[in-house]
Amino acid sequence: MVIDAKDLPLSAAQREAVARKERQLRAAVEEGLGLADDGPQRYSVRDLKAFQIALAIYRRAQTAFEAGHPVTAALRRLLDHLSVGCHRLERQDKAEAYRARLH
């Protein structure tokens, strides 16, 4: 039997610790995405370091494996997910989408 952590009773201090960790994670994701509170910024998915690294690996995989190989297909899906996440309109939606992918 597995008990989900969210189903356990928490003290006020524990709830605050969880909330603090969530705020820290959200801030880290937003900082990593280059988001600021001073209005919308214009950037491309190609500005994301994760996209740059994944794209280089994807291109090498295309030359190393035949078309349709599971490795290249998985890397392509990764690039697609990064692109969708990068271009979400609302900062909160973007942070939540990336946080959901961490779990």
Buried (B, 14 or more C-beta within 10 A) or exposed (E): EEEEEEEEEEEEEEEEEEEEEEEEBBEEBBEEBEBEEEEEEEEEBEEBEBBEEBBEBBEEBBEEBEEEEEEBEEBBEBBEBBBEBBEBEEBEEBBBBBBEEEE
